[in-house]
């Protein structure tokens, strides 16, 4: 009997392979960063071949660290940065262009053109999404329109499209598939039929021959042919849905927030898609085998941990991400400044691709400690905006927020988050909930775990932060944020 489940977590800045046991405990992990390519302002790309090479390396590395072989793994799950788009040659496996990353804003002209008839929300009833540069469909159109011969080759069936889950599954197994969660982020899948929609394909001018088959989030898609030869590849979820699943949010009204490169809050809304009137996304939560699909509301924030990375890499203000907290602790407050990181425009609840980042309220009193603190606080304020929208849409008052992702080990941020939300923030024992969710899906598909109840038993609290701030202070700070964010609007002509 195989005693472990493996999970490939292909993220925005790195790729990891994590091995879990039956209790959901991490046995071993390996990680490798990949290059961030910025050809022009607002453009963000990845080398898909580099990511595939890194994926193979981390699978091998984790196996060696765990001192185990592929026969010890019952299955592999995959989770991925969603919306990042790659098109490659069916015959050679060679991408025809770099992967266009979810943060990339080059498709704003395409989105604005489509919005002229019917507005930014014209596709919401079918897709649950606004017309925005975030999603995969316009990225596909851009590649087909701008790479010589691509559209003709796509129509002949010579090319394949995938988000990063599809790219990795194809390289692992030879199967061209995606799951409902990733497909729901393309602007091409109908939320109700869970299939590619001919009207949407025609509107975005995307040939159907290019697209993968849409599967559930937990079933055997094929067997691995490299590194983990013969191991079933059996789970596939976009990273934020995987975190929802890993946090065991299996009942309607349960929510989680992932603090990573971006920040993403998802609330399980059950078997019915809830259309948002407050700027959120209606998305697939997960679909396990033949069970009915579960939907979610999502608030997507483009820049969270990426802002701390920017302080490190672009400004040299800190040498490591951990230093941001140390600097921020040197001051009692933000010194009156607000840092709105609209580097890729604003996502939920505004959806303004023409917004750009600002630091508002600067005086000569402000020093680097205040800037570090304001950078951390920005994530908490953005999360408050999303939570307000989520409560308005769902009618559910959140009692506590399950938090995961790399930033949850920042104690100052987590306390400030609880203060600004006025609800407890809870960190689980296993913070790797994105990879864990993919592992859970794969494990359910092959019978490694029996049911949701078995998974719920695995979830355990590590730490909880309770609100300590007065209502007057909280709302005063928040009104300052709301004022600052308006200064980012309409920056790009």
N, C-alpha and C positions, 0 to 999 in steps of 0.2 A: 504493500500500500504506500503510495507516494505521500510524503508527510508535509509538503510545502506547496504554496502557490506563489508564482512570480508575477510581478507587475512592472511593465515598462511605463514610465512617466515621462513623456516627451513634452517638456515645457518650453517657455519662451526663451529662457536663457541657458538651459541645460537639459540633459537627458539623464534619467536615472533608471536603474533596475533595482527593485527591492524584493526581497524574499520574505514572505510572512509564514508563520505557523498557524495552526488551527485556532489559536486564541487571538489571532490578529496582531501578534507581536512581531516586530522587525527582527529577523535573524541575521540578515546581512544586506548591505546596500553599496552601490557604486554609482558615481556621478561624474559627468564630464560636461563642461561648458562648451558652447559653440559661438562662433562669431556673430556679432550684430552688424549688419551691413546697411549703411545710410547713404545711398547714392545721391540724394537730393533732400532738401528740407521736407519733412513730412513723409518721406519714403523709408520703409523699413523692410529689409529682406534677410532671408537665411539661405544658406547653401544646403539644399536637401540631401545631397550626397554626403556632406560632412556629418549631418545629423544621423544618417543611416550608419555611417562608419562608427560614430560615437555610440549608437545603440548597440551595435555588436560588441564594442569594447566593454561597455558597462555590464552587459549580460555575462560576458566572460569573467569580468572582474568580481561581480557579486558571487558567482558560483565558486570562484577560488576563495573568496573571503569566508564563505559559508562551509567550505570544504565539502561540497556536494556536487552531484552530477545531474544531468537533465532527468535521469530516472527518478530523482527525488521530488520532481515537480509534477503535480497533478494537472496543472494547466497554467496558462499565461493570460493575464488581462492587460489591456492597453488603455491608457488615458493620455490625452494630448491637449496642447494649446489649440483651441478651436479657431475656426475661420481662416487660419493660415493656409494659403492656397498654393498647390504645386501641380503642374501639368508635365507629364513625362511621356516619352516614346514607349509604346507598348512592346516594340520589338527589342529595344536595347536597354530600357529602364533608365535612360538618361533624361533628366529634366530639360525642357526646352528654354527655361528661364529660372532664375532664383525663385524660391518660395516667397510669396508676398505675405507679410506678417499681418496679423489681425489689427495692429496699431496703425498700419499704413493708411495715409489719407489721399493717395493719388486718384482714387475713384470718385472724388467729390463732384467732378464734372458730370460723370455718368449718373450719379445719384440725383444731382440737381436737375438734370435733363428729364429723368424719369418722374421726378416730383412735380414737374410743370403741369402734368395732367393728373389731377386727383390729390396732389399734396404729398407730404412726407409719409403720411400714414395710409396711403392708398392700398398697400398690400397687407396691412395688419390683420384683416379678417381671415385671410388665408394662412399667413405666415407667423402672425404674432409679433412681427418686427417692423420697425420704421425703416424707411430707405436711408441707409447710412453706410459710410465707408467701411465700417467694422466688418461687414458680412462678406461671405465668400463669393456669392453670385457676381457682383460687380467686378471682383478681382479676376474671375474667370474671363469675363467679357473683355477686361483690359488686356489680358495676355493674348487672347484670340485676335483682338483688334490691332495689337502693336508688335507682335512677333511675326516676322515674314513667313507666310505659308501656313501659319498655325490653324486658322479657321478651316481652310480646305482640308488639311490633314485630320482635324478633329471630326469633320463631317464624314470622312472616309473610314473612321474608326481606328486610325493609326495612333491616336493619342489618348491618354487617360488622365482624368482629374482626380485629385483627392485632397482632403485635409490631411493632417499629419498622421492620423490613425490609419487612414487608407493607404498612405505611402508606406508605412511600416508593415502593415499586414500584408500588402502586396509583396514587399521584399522578403518577408518571413515565409509566406505560404504560397505566393503566386495567385491568390484570390483577390479580386477587385471588389471590395465591400466597404461599407461604412455602417454606422448604427443610427438610430432615429435621433439621438441627441445631437450628433454632429451634423446630420442632414438638416435638422431644424434650424441651423444657423447659416444657411446658404441663401435664403430668400427664394429658394427654388422648390422646397418641399411643402406640401399642403398639410397643415397641422391636423386635419381631420381624417384624411385618407392615409397619412403616413407614407406617401409616395411622391415621386417627382410630379410636378403639376405642369401639364402641357402649356397652359396659358402663361404661366410664369416663365417657363423655358423660352417661349416665343418672345415675351416682353424683354428678357435680358439677352436674347439671341445666343442661347447656349444649346449646342447640339446634344441630344439625349445619349448619343453613342459615347460621349465623353465620361458619363457619370457612373459611379459604382452602384451596385445593388444595395438597397437599404435593408438592414437586418435589425433584429432586436439587440439589446445591449448585453445579453447573456445567452450565447449559444456557441456551438463549435463552428468556427468559420473555416478552419483548416488545420493542418499540422505544420509545425515549424520545420524548416529545411536547413537552417543554419544555427550553429551554436547549441540550440536546444532541440536538436533533431527529434521529430516524432511527438513532441509535447503539443497537446491541443491548444490552439489560440482561441479563447472562448469568452472573452469579455472585452467590451469596447464602449467607453463613455468619454464624452468631452470632459475636460478637467474639472469644471465647476459642478457638473452633474455627478461626476465621480466622487467629489468631496461631499455632496449632499447624501449620496448613497453610503459613503464611508462613515459619515456622522450619524448613520442610522435614522435619518429623517424620513421615516416610512409612513407617517401619518399626516393627513392634511393639517396645515397650520404650523408644522415644525419647520425651522429655518436654520441656516448656517451662513457664516460669512468667511470667505477665504481671503487671507491677506498675503498676496503674492506680488508678482510684477504689477498686476492690476489688483483690484479688489472686487469681489463678486458675492453678492448676497442672493441666495435662492430660498424660496419658500415653497414647500410641497403644497399644491392646490388640489390634489386628488385626481380623479378620473376625468375631470372636465377642464379644458383650457379656459382660464380667466383672462378676458381681454382687459388690458390696462388703460385707464384714463389718466394716469399720472406719470407717464413717461417710462414705464418699465417694459420689459420684454416678456412675452408669453412664449414659453419654451417647453420642450420635452424634458421631463425629469429623468425618466428611465423607463425601459420596457424589458421585463425579464421573461425570456423565452416566449411562450404562447399566452402569457398573462396580458391583461389590458395595459395600455400605456398609462403612465402617471405623468401629470403635467406639473409645471412650476412657474412661478413668477420670478423674474430675475432683475436685479439692479446691477448694472455693469459699470465699473469705474476703471478708466484706462490706466491711470498712473497712481500706484501706491508705493510698493517697494522700489519700483523703478525710479522714484524721486530720490530715494536714499542712494541708489546706485548712481544717479546723476550727480549728486553732491560729491560722491567719491571719484567717479571717473572723469567728469567734465570740469568740475570746479577744484578738485583736490582738497576739499574742505575736511574730508575724513579719509583715513587709510583703509578702514573696514566698516561694514554696515553697522557693527556693534558700537562703533564710536559715536554714532548719532545719538544714541540714548545717553551715553556718558556726557556729551556736550549739553544736551537738553536738560539734564539734571542739574547743571550748574546755575540755572536761572529758575525763578519761581513761576514765570509765565512767558508768553510769547513776545513781550515788550511792545504789544500793540500792533504786531504785524500778522498778516495772513498770507500764506503761500498757496496759490491756486495753480496746480500743475496741469494746465490744459495744453500739454505739449502736442497731443494728437486731437485737439478739440475737446469738447465735453461729451461724455456719454450720459448715462441715466442721471437725473431725469430730464436733461436739457436737450441732448442730441443736436449739438451745435458744432459742426466740423470746422466752422470759421473762427472758433474761440482759440485763444492762445494764452500761455501761462503768464501770471503776474505775481509780484510780491507787492502787497498793498500796505500802506501805513508806515512806511520807512521814515525813521528819524535818525539823527546821529547817535542816539542812545543805543540803537540796535547793534548787537555784535553777533559773532558766528554762533554763539550758544542759542540766541533767540531764533536765528535762521534754522538751526537744526531742530529746535522745538516746534517751530511753525511747520516745518516739513513733515514731522511726525503727526502733528495735530490735523494736517490736511486730510489724511486718510480717515480719521475719526469723524470730521465734519462731513465729508462726502458720504460716509456710511450713514450718518444721521439723515441726510437728505433722502437716501434710498429707503431707509426704514420708514420715514414719514410717508413716502409714496406707497410703500408696500402695505402699510396699515390702512391707508385710504382705499386702495384697490381691493384688498381682501376682507376688510372689516374685522380682521383679527388683530388683537392687541398682543404684541410679543411679550412673553413673560421672562425670557432669558435668551441670549444669543450664543449659539455654539460657534466657536471661533477656531480656525485652523490656518495653516500656511506659515511661512517662515517668520513673519512679523509677530506672531503670537508669543514669542519669547521676549519681546520688548515689553517689560513690565510697565514702564511709564505710559506707553501707548495704550495698553490694555486697560489701565486704570482710567485714563482720560476717555477712552471709548465708553466705558461703563458710565462715567460722569455725564458725558454729552448725550448718551442715549437714555439715561435714567432707567436702565435695566441691567441686571447682572450679565457679565460676559464670562463664558465658561470655556476653558481649554481642556481637551480630552487627553488621556494618558498617551495615546498614539496620535501624534500631531500630523503624521503622514497620511491624512485621511483621503487625499486625492488618489494616491497609489493604492491605498487600502480599499477604496470603493471599486477600483478596477479589479483588484484581487477577489473581492467579494462576488462581483458579477461572474467572473470566470469560475470561481469555486461553486457557486450555485448551479452553473451550467453543467458541471461534471459530477455533481453530488458530493463535493468535498464538504460543503455546508448544506444543511437540510432546508432551512427556511429563515425568514426574517427574525424570528424569535431567537434563534441560535446566534445571529449576528448582533442583536441588541445586547445580549449577555456580555459580548466582548467590549462594548463601549463603557469606558470608565472615566470619571472626572479626575483631572490632574490638579487644576486650580480654578478658583472663581474670584472675580473682582466685582465688588458691589459698589453702587454709586455713592459718592461722598459729597458731591458738590451741591450747593443750594440752588434752588430753582432760579433765583434772580441772576446768579452768576452764570449758570448754564445758558439761560436764554439771552443774556447780554453778550456772551461770547459768540453764540450761534448767530445772532443778528448781525454781528460784525462780519462773520463769514458770508452771510447772504448778501451783504453789501459788497464785499470784495469780489464775489464771483461775477457780479454784473459787470465789473471792469474788464473781464476777459472777452465779453461778447463782441461779435462783428469785427474782429481784428483783421481778418484776411478779406481783402476786397474781392 
